[in-house]
Amino acid sequence: MTALAPDHPPALVVWRGTRLRVARADGPERVHGEWWVSDAESGLARDYYRVETAAGDRFWLFRDAPAAEGARWWLHGLGEA
């Protein structure tokens, strides 16, 4: 997945070998680590986005760190068709 700017949703998603252009997105919803686990855990953050492709596919994605720290994108779930 590729984002256009650091705190924006991805511009495209590669799903099952096919590149899909993101048409709409909602987010980010920032979730922080569990402070009660450890200090290191509480410093972690994930940015969640709900995206819909031009073809109508829906994905729930998250980035595992701030973009400036070399974050990676992950699929959290699939949306309803």
mmCIF file of the N, C-alpha and C atoms, coordinates in Angstrom:
data_MODEL
# 
_entry.id   MODEL 
# 
loop_
_atom_site.group_PDB 
_atom_site.id 
_atom_site.type_symbol 
_atom_site.label_atom_id 
_atom_site.label_alt_id 
_atom_site.label_comp_id 
_atom_site.label_asym_id 
_atom_site.label_entity_id 
_atom_site.label_seq_id 
_atom_site.pdbx_PDB_ins_code 
_atom_site.Cartn_x 
_atom_site.Cartn_y 
_atom_site.Cartn_z 
_atom_site.occupancy 
_atom_site.B_iso_or_equiv 
_atom_site.pdbx_formal_charge 
_atom_site.auth_seq_id 
_atom_site.auth_comp_id 
_atom_site.auth_asym_id 
_atom_site.auth_atom_id 
_atom_site.pdbx_PDB_model_num 
ATOM 1   N N  . MET A 1 1  ? 0.835   -1.159  0.000  1.00 0.00 ? 1  MET A N  1 
ATOM 2   C CA . MET A 1 1  ? 0.000   0.000   0.000  1.00 0.00 ? 1  MET A CA 1 
ATOM 3   C C  . MET A 1 1  ? 0.888   1.233   0.000  1.00 0.00 ? 1  MET A C  1 
ATOM 4   N N  . THR A 1 2  ? 0.421   2.267   -0.646 1.00 0.00 ? 2  THR A N  1 
ATOM 5   C CA . THR A 1 2  ? 1.191   3.497   -0.743 1.00 0.00 ? 2  THR A CA 1 
ATOM 6   C C  . THR A 1 2  ? 0.332   4.667   -0.308 1.00 0.00 ? 2  THR A C  1 
ATOM 7   N N  . ALA A 1 3  ? 0.835   5.472   0.619  1.00 0.00 ? 3  ALA A N  1 
ATOM 8   C CA . ALA A 1 3  ? 0.116   6.662   1.067  1.00 0.00 ? 3  ALA A CA 1 
ATOM 9   C C  . ALA A 1 3  ? 0.690   7.880   0.352  1.00 0.00 ? 3  ALA A C  1 
ATOM 10  N N  . LEU A 1 4  ? -0.162  8.867   0.060  1.00 0.00 ? 4  LEU A N  1 
ATOM 11  C CA . LEU A 1 4  ? 0.277   10.084  -0.600 1.00 0.00 ? 4  LEU A CA 1 
ATOM 12  C C  . LEU A 1 4  ? 1.034   11.004  0.340  1.00 0.00 ? 4  LEU A C  1 
ATOM 13  N N  . ALA A 1 5  ? 0.627   11.068  1.586  1.00 0.00 ? 5  ALA A N  1 
ATOM 14  C CA . ALA A 1 5  ? 1.251   11.951  2.567  1.00 0.00 ? 5  ALA A CA 1 
ATOM 15  C C  . ALA A 1 5  ? 1.297   11.213  3.910  1.00 0.00 ? 5  ALA A C  1 
ATOM 16  N N  . PRO A 1 6  ? 2.137   11.681  4.835  1.00 0.00 ? 6  PRO A N  1 
ATOM 17  C CA . PRO A 1 6  ? 2.354   10.922  6.078  1.00 0.00 ? 6  PRO A CA 1 
ATOM 18  C C  . PRO A 1 6  ? 1.115   10.516  6.855  1.00 0.00 ? 6  PRO A C  1 
ATOM 19  N N  . ASP A 1 7  ? 0.164   11.380  7.072  1.00 0.00 ? 7  ASP A N  1 
ATOM 20  C CA . ASP A 1 7  ? -1.005  11.020  7.867  1.00 0.00 ? 7  ASP A CA 1 
ATOM 21  C C  . ASP A 1 7  ? -2.261  10.891  7.024  1.00 0.00 ? 7  ASP A C  1 
ATOM 22  N N  . HIS A 1 8  ? -2.117  10.348  5.843  1.00 0.00 ? 8  HIS A N  1 
ATOM 23  C CA . HIS A 1 8  ? -3.252  10.159  4.947  1.00 0.00 ? 8  HIS A CA 1 
ATOM 24  C C  . HIS A 1 8  ? -3.419  8.671   4.639  1.00 0.00 ? 8  HIS A C  1 
ATOM 25  N N  . PRO A 1 9  ? -4.593  8.295   4.183  1.00 0.00 ? 9  PRO A N  1 
ATOM 26  C CA . PRO A 1 9  ? -4.814  6.889   3.826  1.00 0.00 ? 9  PRO A CA 1 
ATOM 27  C C  . PRO A 1 9  ? -4.003  6.530   2.582  1.00 0.00 ? 9  PRO A C  1 
ATOM 28  N N  . PRO A 1 10 ? -3.861  5.238   2.311  1.00 0.00 ? 10 PRO A N  1 
ATOM 29  C CA . PRO A 1 10 ? -3.123  4.837   1.119  1.00 0.00 ? 10 PRO A CA 1 
ATOM 30  C C  . PRO A 1 10 ? -3.849  5.262   -0.151 1.00 0.00 ? 10 PRO A C  1 
ATOM 31  N N  . ALA A 1 11 ? -3.091  5.527   -1.196 1.00 0.00 ? 11 ALA A N  1 
ATOM 32  C CA . ALA A 1 11 ? -3.661  5.891   -2.495 1.00 0.00 ? 11 ALA A CA 1 
ATOM 33  C C  . ALA A 1 11 ? -4.044  4.647   -3.286 1.00 0.00 ? 11 ALA A C  1 
ATOM 34  N N  . LEU A 1 12 ? -3.406  3.524   -2.974 1.00 0.00 ? 12 LEU A N  1 
ATOM 35  C CA . LEU A 1 12 ? -3.731  2.275   -3.651 1.00 0.00 ? 12 LEU A CA 1 
ATOM 36  C C  . LEU A 1 12 ? -3.498  1.116   -2.703 1.00 0.00 ? 12 LEU A C  1 
ATOM 37  N N  . VAL A 1 13 ? -4.159  0.008   -3.019 1.00 0.00 ? 13 VAL A N  1 
ATOM 38  C CA . VAL A 1 13 ? -4.054  -1.223  -2.250 1.00 0.00 ? 13 VAL A CA 1 
ATOM 39  C C  . VAL A 1 13 ? -3.736  -2.332  -3.235 1.00 0.00 ? 13 VAL A C  1 
ATOM 40  N N  . VAL A 1 14 ? -2.807  -3.204  -2.891 1.00 0.00 ? 14 VAL A N  1 
ATOM 41  C CA . VAL A 1 14 ? -2.550  -4.393  -3.704 1.00 0.00 ? 14 VAL A CA 1 
ATOM 42  C C  . VAL A 1 14 ? -3.223  -5.557  -2.994 1.00 0.00 ? 14 VAL A C  1 
ATOM 43  N N  . TRP A 1 15 ? -4.219  -6.119  -3.631 1.00 0.00 ? 15 TRP A N  1 
ATOM 44  C CA . TRP A 1 15 ? -4.996  -7.208  -3.042 1.00 0.00 ? 15 TRP A CA 1 
ATOM 45  C C  . TRP A 1 15 ? -4.993  -8.378  -3.999 1.00 0.00 ? 15 TRP A C  1 
ATOM 46  N N  . ARG A 1 16 ? -4.445  -9.491  -3.537 1.00 0.00 ? 16 ARG A N  1 
ATOM 47  C CA . ARG A 1 16 ? -4.359  -10.719 -4.329 1.00 0.00 ? 16 ARG A CA 1 
ATOM 48  C C  . ARG A 1 16 ? -3.703  -10.459 -5.681 1.00 0.00 ? 16 ARG A C  1 
ATOM 49  N N  . GLY A 1 17 ? -2.626  -9.656  -5.646 1.00 0.00 ? 17 GLY A N  1 
ATOM 50  C CA . GLY A 1 17 ? -1.835  -9.378  -6.844 1.00 0.00 ? 17 GLY A CA 1 
ATOM 51  C C  . GLY A 1 17 ? -2.392  -8.307  -7.761 1.00 0.00 ? 17 GLY A C  1 
ATOM 52  N N  . THR A 1 18 ? -3.498  -7.690  -7.392 1.00 0.00 ? 18 THR A N  1 
ATOM 53  C CA . THR A 1 18 ? -4.121  -6.654  -8.214 1.00 0.00 ? 18 THR A CA 1 
ATOM 54  C C  . THR A 1 18 ? -4.020  -5.302  -7.523 1.00 0.00 ? 18 THR A C  1 
ATOM 55  N N  . ARG A 1 19 ? -3.566  -4.289  -8.254 1.00 0.00 ? 19 ARG A N  1 
ATOM 56  C CA . ARG A 1 19 ? -3.477  -2.927  -7.717 1.00 0.00 ? 19 ARG A CA 1 
ATOM 57  C C  . ARG A 1 19 ? -4.846  -2.263  -7.833 1.00 0.00 ? 19 ARG A C  1 
ATOM 58  N N  . LEU A 1 20 ? -5.363  -1.778  -6.703 1.00 0.00 ? 20 LEU A N  1 
ATOM 59  C CA . LEU A 1 20 ? -6.687  -1.161  -6.657 1.00 0.00 ? 20 LEU A CA 1 
ATOM 60  C C  . LEU A 1 20 ? -6.549  0.279   -6.174 1.00 0.00 ? 20 LEU A C  1 
ATOM 61  N N  . ARG A 1 21 ? -7.112  1.217   -6.916 1.00 0.00 ? 21 ARG A N  1 
ATOM 62  C CA . ARG A 1 21 ? -7.058  2.631   -6.540 1.00 0.00 ? 21 ARG A CA 1 
ATOM 63  C C  . ARG A 1 21 ? -8.080  2.913   -5.452 1.00 0.00 ? 21 ARG A C  1 
ATOM 64  N N  . VAL A 1 22 ? -7.661  3.610   -4.402 1.00 0.00 ? 22 VAL A N  1 
ATOM 65  C CA . VAL A 1 22 ? -8.561  3.978   -3.310 1.00 0.00 ? 22 VAL A CA 1 
ATOM 66  C C  . VAL A 1 22 ? -9.379  5.191   -3.745 1.00 0.00 ? 22 VAL A C  1 
ATOM 67  N N  . ALA A 1 23 ? -10.693 5.062   -3.684 1.00 0.00 ? 23 ALA A N  1 
ATOM 68  C CA . ALA A 1 23 ? -11.593 6.145   -4.086 1.00 0.00 ? 23 ALA A CA 1 
ATOM 69  C C  . ALA A 1 23 ? -12.067 6.963   -2.888 1.00 0.00 ? 23 ALA A C  1 
ATOM 70  N N  . ARG A 1 24 ? -12.302 6.290   -1.753 1.00 0.00 ? 24 ARG A N  1 
ATOM 71  C CA . ARG A 1 24 ? -12.783 6.963   -0.538 1.00 0.00 ? 24 ARG A CA 1 
ATOM 72  C C  . ARG A 1 24 ? -12.093 6.353   0.675  1.00 0.00 ? 24 ARG A C  1 
ATOM 73  N N  . ALA A 1 25 ? -11.938 7.199   1.699  1.00 0.00 ? 25 ALA A N  1 
ATOM 74  C CA . ALA A 1 25 ? -11.312 6.694   2.927  1.00 0.00 ? 25 ALA A CA 1 
ATOM 75  C C  . ALA A 1 25 ? -11.827 7.457   4.124  1.00 0.00 ? 25 ALA A C  1 
ATOM 76  N N  . ASP A 1 26 ? -11.830 6.794   5.255  1.00 0.00 ? 26 ASP A N  1 
ATOM 77  C CA . ASP A 1 26 ? -12.214 7.396   6.517  1.00 0.00 ? 26 ASP A CA 1 
ATOM 78  C C  . ASP A 1 26 ? -11.100 7.115   7.513  1.00 0.00 ? 26 ASP A C  1 
ATOM 79  N N  . GLY A 1 27 ? -10.600 8.145   8.163  1.00 0.00 ? 27 GLY A N  1 
ATOM 80  C CA . GLY A 1 27 ? -9.547  7.970   9.145  1.00 0.00 ? 27 GLY A CA 1 
ATOM 81  C C  . GLY A 1 27 ? -8.554  9.105   9.071  1.00 0.00 ? 27 GLY A C  1 
ATOM 82  N N  . PRO A 1 28 ? -7.537  9.086   9.885  1.00 0.00 ? 28 PRO A N  1 
ATOM 83  C CA . PRO A 1 28 ? -7.149  7.969   10.722 1.00 0.00 ? 28 PRO A CA 1 
ATOM 84  C C  . PRO A 1 28 ? -7.855  7.952   12.068 1.00 0.00 ? 28 PRO A C  1 
ATOM 85  N N  . GLU A 1 29 ? -7.966  6.765   12.603 1.00 0.00 ? 29 GLU A N  1 
ATOM 86  C CA . GLU A 1 29 ? -8.383  6.577   13.988 1.00 0.00 ? 29 GLU A CA 1 
ATOM 87  C C  . GLU A 1 29 ? -7.134  6.052   14.694 1.00 0.00 ? 29 GLU A C  1 
ATOM 88  N N  . ARG A 1 30 ? -6.530  6.868   15.515 1.00 0.00 ? 30 ARG A N  1 
ATOM 89  C CA . ARG A 1 30 ? -5.257  6.513   16.160 1.00 0.00 ? 30 ARG A CA 1 
ATOM 90  C C  . ARG A 1 30 ? -5.524  5.760   17.459 1.00 0.00 ? 30 ARG A C  1 
ATOM 91  N N  . VAL A 1 31 ? -4.902  4.589   17.576 1.00 0.00 ? 31 VAL A N  1 
ATOM 92  C CA . VAL A 1 31 ? -5.018  3.746   18.760 1.00 0.00 ? 31 VAL A CA 1 
ATOM 93  C C  . VAL A 1 31 ? -3.630  3.606   19.359 1.00 0.00 ? 31 VAL A C  1 
ATOM 94  N N  . HIS A 1 32 ? -3.521  3.897   20.648 1.00 0.00 ? 32 HIS A N  1 
ATOM 95  C CA . HIS A 1 32 ? -2.235  3.798   21.333 1.00 0.00 ? 32 HIS A CA 1 
ATOM 96  C C  . HIS A 1 32 ? -2.118  2.465   22.058 1.00 0.00 ? 32 HIS A C  1 
ATOM 97  N N  . GLY A 1 33 ? -0.877  2.088   22.354 1.00 0.00 ? 33 GLY A N  1 
ATOM 98  C CA . GLY A 1 33 ? -0.613  0.836   23.062 1.00 0.00 ? 33 GLY A CA 1 
ATOM 99  C C  . GLY A 1 33 ? -1.213  0.831   24.457 1.00 0.00 ? 33 GLY A C  1 
ATOM 100 N N  . GLU A 1 34 ? -1.154  -0.301  25.084 1.00 0.00 ? 34 GLU A N  1 
ATOM 101 C CA . GLU A 1 34 ? -1.746  -0.498  26.410 1.00 0.00 ? 34 GLU A CA 1 
ATOM 102 C C  . GLU A 1 34 ? -0.778  -0.014  27.487 1.00 0.00 ? 34 GLU A C  1 
ATOM 103 N N  . TRP A 1 35 ? -1.084  1.098   28.109 1.00 0.00 ? 35 TRP A N  1 
ATOM 104 C CA . TRP A 1 35 ? -0.194  1.713   29.090 1.00 0.00 ? 35 TRP A CA 1 
ATOM 105 C C  . TRP A 1 35 ? 0.059   0.821   30.291 1.00 0.00 ? 35 TRP A C  1 
ATOM 106 N N  . TRP A 1 36 ? -0.883  -0.054  30.593 1.00 0.00 ? 36 TRP A N  1 
ATOM 107 C CA . TRP A 1 36 ? -0.745  -0.896  31.770 1.00 0.00 ? 36 TRP A CA 1 
ATOM 108 C C  . TRP A 1 36 ? 0.202   -2.079  31.526 1.00 0.00 ? 36 TRP A C  1 
ATOM 109 N N  . VAL A 1 37 ? 0.572   -2.339  30.278 1.00 0.00 ? 37 VAL A N  1 
ATOM 110 C CA . VAL A 1 37 ? 1.488   -3.437  29.974 1.00 0.00 ? 37 VAL A CA 1 
ATOM 111 C C  . VAL A 1 37 ? 2.932   -3.023  30.243 1.00 0.00 ? 37 VAL A C  1 
ATOM 112 N N  . SER A 1 38 ? 3.349   -1.898  29.646 1.00 0.00 ? 38 SER A N  1 
ATOM 113 C CA . SER A 1 38 ? 4.713   -1.401  29.859 1.00 0.00 ? 38 SER A CA 1 
ATOM 114 C C  . SER A 1 38 ? 4.829   0.006   29.280 1.00 0.00 ? 38 SER A C  1 
ATOM 115 N N  . ASP A 1 39 ? 5.896   0.702   29.659 1.00 0.00 ? 39 ASP A N  1 
ATOM 116 C CA . ASP A 1 39 ? 6.135   2.035   29.099 1.00 0.00 ? 39 ASP A CA 1 
ATOM 117 C C  . ASP A 1 39 ? 6.369   1.956   27.601 1.00 0.00 ? 39 ASP A C  1 
ATOM 118 N N  . ALA A 1 40 ? 7.105   0.946   27.155 1.00 0.00 ? 40 ALA A N  1 
ATOM 119 C CA . ALA A 1 40 ? 7.376   0.791   25.723 1.00 0.00 ? 40 ALA A CA 1 
ATOM 120 C C  . ALA A 1 40 ? 6.081   0.562   24.948 1.00 0.00 ? 40 ALA A C  1 
ATOM 121 N N  . GLU A 1 41 ? 5.198   -0.246  25.493 1.00 0.00 ? 41 GLU A N  1 
ATOM 122 C CA . GLU A 1 41 ? 3.914   -0.540  24.841 1.00 0.00 ? 41 GLU A CA 1 
ATOM 123 C C  . GLU A 1 41 ? 3.064   0.714   24.709 1.00 0.00 ? 41 GLU A C  1 
ATOM 124 N N  . SER A 1 42 ? 3.065   1.562   25.727 1.00 0.00 ? 42 SER A N  1 
ATOM 125 C CA . SER A 1 42 ? 2.208   2.757   25.689 1.00 0.00 ? 42 SER A CA 1 
ATOM 126 C C  . SER A 1 42 ? 2.664   3.756   24.641 1.00 0.00 ? 42 SER A C  1 
ATOM 127 N N  . GLY A 1 43 ? 3.923   3.672   24.201 1.00 0.00 ? 43 GLY A N  1 
ATOM 128 C CA . GLY A 1 43 ? 4.424   4.569   23.168 1.00 0.00 ? 43 GLY A CA 1 
ATOM 129 C C  . GLY A 1 43 ? 4.072   4.137   21.759 1.00 0.00 ? 43 GLY A C  1 
ATOM 130 N N  . LEU A 1 44 ? 3.542   2.943   21.601 1.00 0.00 ? 44 LEU A N  1 
ATOM 131 C CA . LEU A 1 44 ? 3.175   2.444   20.271 1.00 0.00 ? 44 LEU A CA 1 
ATOM 132 C C  . LEU A 1 44 ? 1.858   3.056   19.814 1.00 0.00 ? 44 LEU A C  1 
ATOM 133 N N  . ALA A 1 45 ? 1.713   3.222   18.507 1.00 0.00 ? 45 ALA A N  1 
ATOM 134 C CA . ALA A 1 45 ? 0.459   3.755   17.966 1.00 0.00 ? 45 ALA A CA 1 
ATOM 135 C C  . ALA A 1 45 ? 0.160   3.084   16.631 1.00 0.00 ? 45 ALA A C  1 
ATOM 136 N N  . ARG A 1 46 ? -1.122  2.929   16.356 1.00 0.00 ? 46 ARG A N  1 
ATOM 137 C CA . ARG A 1 46 ? -1.583  2.432   15.063 1.00 0.00 ? 46 ARG A CA 1 
ATOM 138 C C  . ARG A 1 46 ? -2.603  3.422   14.531 1.00 0.00 ? 46 ARG A C  1 
ATOM 139 N N  . ASP A 1 47 ? -2.532  3.678   13.235 1.00 0.00 ? 47 ASP A N  1 
ATOM 140 C CA . ASP A 1 47 ? -3.518  4.521   12.557 1.00 0.00 ? 47 ASP A CA 1 
ATOM 141 C C  . ASP A 1 47 ? -4.394  3.626   11.687 1.00 0.00 ? 47 ASP A C  1 
ATOM 142 N N  . TYR A 1 48 ? -5.685  3.573   12.014 1.00 0.00 ? 48 TYR A N  1 
ATOM 143 C CA . TYR A 1 48 ? -6.642  2.735   11.277 1.00 0.00 ? 48 TYR A CA 1 
ATOM 144 C C  . TYR A 1 48 ? -7.402  3.567   10.254 1.00 0.00 ? 48 TYR A C  1 
ATOM 145 N N  . TYR A 1 49 ? -7.648  2.965   9.086  1.00 0.00 ? 49 TYR A N  1 
ATOM 146 C CA . TYR A 1 49 ? -8.413  3.599   8.013  1.00 0.00 ? 49 TYR A CA 1 
ATOM 147 C C  . TYR A 1 49 ? -9.401  2.587   7.455  1.00 0.00 ? 49 TYR A C  1 
ATOM 148 N N  . ARG A 1 50 ? -10.576 3.067   7.111  1.00 0.00 ? 50 ARG A N  1 
ATOM 149 C CA . ARG A 1 50 ? -11.528 2.280   6.327  1.00 0.00 ? 50 ARG A CA 1 
ATOM 150 C C  . ARG A 1 50 ? -11.465 2.853   4.926  1.00 0.00 ? 50 ARG A C  1 
ATOM 151 N N  . VAL A 1 51 ? -11.158 2.008   3.947  1.00 0.00 ? 51 VAL A N  1 
ATOM 152 C CA . VAL A 1 51 ? -11.021 2.491   2.579  1.00 0.00 ? 51 VAL A CA 1 
ATOM 153 C C  . VAL A 1 51 ? -11.938 1.719   1.645  1.00 0.00 ? 51 VAL A C  1 
ATOM 154 N N  . GLU A 1 52 ? -12.335 2.392   0.580  1.00 0.00 ? 52 GLU A N  1 
ATOM 155 C CA . GLU A 1 52 ? -13.126 1.766   -0.483 1.00 0.00 ? 52 GLU A CA 1 
ATOM 156 C C  . GLU A 1 52 ? -12.433 2.043   -1.797 1.00 0.00 ? 52 GLU A C  1 
ATOM 157 N N  . THR A 1 53 ? -12.269 1.003   -2.605 1.00 0.00 ? 53 THR A N  1 
ATOM 158 C CA . THR A 1 53 ? -11.600 1.162   -3.889 1.00 0.00 ? 53 THR A CA 1 
ATOM 159 C C  . THR A 1 53 ? -12.591 1.636   -4.944 1.00 0.00 ? 53 THR A C  1 
ATOM 160 N N  . ALA A 1 54 ? -12.065 2.030   -6.092 1.00 0.00 ? 54 ALA A N  1 
ATOM 161 C CA . ALA A 1 54 ? -12.914 2.460   -7.204 1.00 0.00 ? 54 ALA A CA 1 
ATOM 162 C C  . ALA A 1 54 ? -13.838 1.330   -7.655 1.00 0.00 ? 54 ALA A C  1 
ATOM 163 N N  . ALA A 1 55 ? -13.422 0.078   -7.453 1.00 0.00 ? 55 ALA A N  1 
ATOM 164 C CA . ALA A 1 55 ? -14.241 -1.085  -7.838 1.00 0.00 ? 55 ALA A CA 1 
ATOM 165 C C  . ALA A 1 55 ? -15.261 -1.461  -6.776 1.00 0.00 ? 55 ALA A C  1 
ATOM 166 N N  . GLY A 1 56 ? -15.232 -0.779  -5.608 1.00 0.00 ? 56 GLY A N  1 
ATOM 167 C CA . GLY A 1 56 ? -16.198 -1.051  -4.553 1.00 0.00 ? 56 GLY A CA 1 
ATOM 168 C C  . GLY A 1 56 ? -15.709 -1.982  -3.458 1.00 0.00 ? 56 GLY A C  1 
ATOM 169 N N  . ASP A 1 57 ? -14.476 -2.468  -3.566 1.00 0.00 ? 57 ASP A N  1 
ATOM 170 C CA . ASP A 1 57 ? -13.916 -3.311  -2.505 1.00 0.00 ? 57 ASP A CA 1 
ATOM 171 C C  . ASP A 1 57 ? -13.672 -2.457  -1.264 1.00 0.00 ? 57 ASP A C  1 
ATOM 172 N N  . ARG A 1 58 ? -13.914 -3.028  -0.090 1.00 0.00 ? 58 ARG A N  1 
ATOM 173 C CA . ARG A 1 58 ? -13.710 -2.290  1.166  1.00 0.00 ? 58 ARG A CA 1 
ATOM 174 C C  . ARG A 1 58 ? -12.726 -3.028  2.055  1.00 0.00 ? 58 ARG A C  1 
ATOM 175 N N  . PHE A 1 59 ? -11.810 -2.239  2.638  1.00 0.00 ? 59 PHE A N  1 
ATOM 176 C CA . PHE A 1 59 ? -10.771 -2.800  3.491  1.00 0.00 ? 59 PHE A CA 1 
ATOM 177 C C  . PHE A 1 59 ? -10.648 -1.979  4.757  1.00 0.00 ? 59 PHE A C  1 
ATOM 178 N N  . TRP A 1 60 ? -10.258 -2.644  5.823  1.00 0.00 ? 60 TRP A N  1 
ATOM 179 C CA . TRP A 1 60 ? -9.936  -1.981  7.081  1.00 0.00 ? 60 TRP A CA 1 
ATOM 180 C C  . TRP A 1 60 ? -8.443  -2.183  7.267  1.00 0.00 ? 60 TRP A C  1 
ATOM 181 N N  . LEU A 1 61 ? -7.679  -1.095  7.200  1.00 0.00 ? 61 LEU A N  1 
ATOM 182 C CA . LEU A 1 61 ? -6.228  -1.144  7.184  1.00 0.00 ? 61 LEU A CA 1 
ATOM 183 C C  . LEU A 1 61 ? -5.658  -0.411  8.381  1.00 0.00 ? 61 LEU A C  1 
ATOM 184 N N  . PHE A 1 62 ? -4.409  -0.745  8.736  1.00 0.00 ? 62 PHE A N  1 
ATOM 185 C CA . PHE A 1 62 ? -3.725  0.070   9.727  1.00 0.00 ? 62 PHE A CA 1 
ATOM 186 C C  . PHE A 1 62 ? -2.250  0.186   9.398  1.00 0.00 ? 62 PHE A C  1 
ATOM 187 N N  . ARG A 1 63 ? -1.686  1.288   9.850  1.00 0.00 ? 63 ARG A N  1 
ATOM 188 C CA . ARG A 1 63 ? -0.248  1.547   9.740  1.00 0.00 ? 63 ARG A CA 1 
ATOM 189 C C  . ARG A 1 63 ? 0.320   1.343   11.134 1.00 0.00 ? 63 ARG A C  1 
ATOM 190 N N  . ASP A 1 64 ? 1.442   0.605   11.240 1.00 0.00 ? 64 ASP A N  1 
ATOM 191 C CA . ASP A 1 64 ? 1.931   0.181   12.549 1.00 0.00 ? 64 ASP A CA 1 
ATOM 192 C C  . ASP A 1 64 ? 2.822   1.173   13.284 1.00 0.00 ? 64 ASP A C  1 
ATOM 193 N N  . ALA A 1 65 ? 3.055   2.345   12.729 1.00 0.00 ? 65 ALA A N  1 
ATOM 194 C CA . ALA A 1 65 ? 3.861   3.380   13.382 1.00 0.00 ? 65 ALA A CA 1 
ATOM 195 C C  . ALA A 1 65 ? 3.663   4.675   12.605 1.00 0.00 ? 65 ALA A C  1 
ATOM 196 N N  . PRO A 1 66 ? 4.122   5.782   13.135 1.00 0.00 ? 66 PRO A N  1 
ATOM 197 C CA . PRO A 1 66 ? 4.074   7.021   12.332 1.00 0.00 ? 66 PRO A CA 1 
ATOM 198 C C  . PRO A 1 66 ? 4.843   6.844   11.023 1.00 0.00 ? 66 PRO A C  1 
ATOM 199 N N  . ALA A 1 67 ? 4.371   7.473   9.972  1.00 0.00 ? 67 ALA A N  1 
ATOM 200 C CA . ALA A 1 67 ? 4.988   7.330   8.657  1.00 0.00 ? 67 ALA A CA 1 
ATOM 201 C C  . ALA A 1 67 ? 6.460   7.725   8.674  1.00 0.00 ? 67 ALA A C  1 
ATOM 202 N N  . ALA A 1 68 ? 6.817   8.724   9.473  1.00 0.00 ? 68 ALA A N  1 
ATOM 203 C CA . ALA A 1 68 ? 8.201   9.194   9.541  1.00 0.00 ? 68 ALA A CA 1 
ATOM 204 C C  . ALA A 1 68 ? 9.147   8.128   10.092 1.00 0.00 ? 68 ALA A C  1 
ATOM 205 N N  . GLU A 1 69 ? 8.601   7.130   10.766 1.00 0.00 ? 69 GLU A N  1 
ATOM 206 C CA . GLU A 1 69 ? 9.407   6.059   11.354 1.00 0.00 ? 69 GLU A CA 1 
ATOM 207 C C  . GLU A 1 69 ? 9.446   4.813   10.475 1.00 0.00 ? 69 GLU A C  1 
ATOM 208 N N  . GLY A 1 70 ? 9.066   4.947   9.215  1.00 0.00 ? 70 GLY A N  1 
ATOM 209 C CA . GLY A 1 70 ? 9.115   3.811   8.297  1.00 0.00 ? 70 GLY A CA 1 
ATOM 210 C C  . GLY A 1 70 ? 8.029   2.788   8.526  1.00 0.00 ? 70 GLY A C  1 
ATOM 211 N N  . ALA A 1 71 ? 6.836   3.258   8.782  1.00 0.00 ? 71 ALA A N  1 
ATOM 212 C CA . ALA A 1 71 ? 5.710   2.377   9.093  1.00 0.00 ? 71 ALA A CA 1 
ATOM 213 C C  . ALA A 1 71 ? 5.361   1.457   7.923  1.00 0.00 ? 71 ALA A C  1 
ATOM 214 N N  . ARG A 1 72 ? 4.718   0.349   8.271  1.00 0.00 ? 72 ARG A N  1 
ATOM 215 C CA . ARG A 1 72 ? 4.214   -0.594  7.273  1.00 0.00 ? 72 ARG A CA 1 
ATOM 216 C C  . ARG A 1 72 ? 2.695   -0.645  7.367  1.00 0.00 ? 72 ARG A C  1 
ATOM 217 N N  . TRP A 1 73 ? 2.059   -0.981  6.267  1.00 0.00 ? 73 TRP A N  1 
ATOM 218 C CA . TRP A 1 73 ? 0.604   -1.119  6.215  1.00 0.00 ? 73 TRP A CA 1 
ATOM 219 C C  . TRP A 1 73 ? 0.230   -2.580  6.393  1.00 0.00 ? 73 TRP A C  1 
ATOM 220 N N  . TRP A 1 74 ? -0.909  -2.795  7.053  1.00 0.00 ? 74 TRP A N  1 
ATOM 221 C CA . TRP A 1 74 ? -1.412  -4.137  7.299  1.00 0.00 ? 74 TRP A CA 1 
ATOM 222 C C  . TRP A 1 74 ? -2.926  -4.174  7.055  1.00 0.00 ? 74 TRP A C  1 
ATOM 223 N N  . LEU A 1 75 ? -3.407  -5.328  6.626  1.00 0.00 ? 75 LEU A N  1 
ATOM 224 C CA . LEU A 1 75 ? -4.842  -5.552  6.468  1.00 0.00 ? 75 LEU A CA 1 
ATOM 225 C C  . LEU A 1 75 ? -5.391  -6.034  7.808  1.00 0.00 ? 75 LEU A C  1 
ATOM 226 N N  . HIS A 1 76 ? -6.375  -5.329  8.346  1.00 0.00 ? 76 HIS A N  1 
ATOM 227 C CA . HIS A 1 76 ? -7.002  -5.723  9.599  1.00 0.00 ? 76 HIS A CA 1 
ATOM 228 C C  . HIS A 1 76 ? -8.276  -6.520  9.324  1.00 0.00 ? 76 HIS A C  1 
ATOM 229 N N  . GLY A 1 77 ? -8.991  -6.155  8.259  1.00 0.00 ? 77 GLY A N  1 
ATOM 230 C CA . GLY A 1 77 ? -10.217 -6.874  7.943  1.00 0.00 ? 77 GLY A CA 1 
ATOM 231 C C  . GLY A 1 77 ? -10.799 -6.439  6.610  1.00 0.00 ? 77 GLY A C  1 
ATOM 232 N N  . LEU A 1 78 ? -11.786 -7.169  6.156  1.00 0.00 ? 78 LEU A N  1 
ATOM 233 C CA . LEU A 1 78 ? -12.478 -6.878  4.920  1.00 0.00 ? 78 LEU A CA 1 
ATOM 234 C C  . LEU A 1 78 ? -13.834 -6.278  5.225  1.00 0.00 ? 78 LEU A C  1 
ATOM 235 N N  . GLY A 1 79 ? -14.270 -5.344  4.394  1.00 0.00 ? 79 GLY A N  1 
ATOM 236 C CA . GLY A 1 79 ? -15.566 -4.719  4.578  1.00 0.00 ? 79 GLY A CA 1 
ATOM 237 C C  . GLY A 1 79 ? -16.649 -5.443  3.814  1.00 0.00 ? 79 GLY A C  1 
ATOM 238 N N  . GLU A 1 80 ? -17.868 -5.003  4.024  1.00 0.00 ? 80 GLU A N  1 
ATOM 239 C CA . GLU A 1 80 ? -19.010 -5.595  3.324  1.00 0.00 ? 80 GLU A CA 1 
ATOM 240 C C  . GLU A 1 80 ? -19.016 -5.108  1.892  1.00 0.00 ? 80 GLU A C  1 
ATOM 241 N N  . ALA A 1 81 ? -19.443 -5.951  0.989  1.00 0.00 ? 81 ALA A N  1 
ATOM 242 C CA . ALA A 1 81 ? -19.508 -5.594  -0.433 1.00 0.00 ? 81 ALA A CA 1 
ATOM 243 C C  . ALA A 1 81 ? -20.719 -4.770  -0.724 1.00 0.00 ? 81 ALA A C  1 
# 
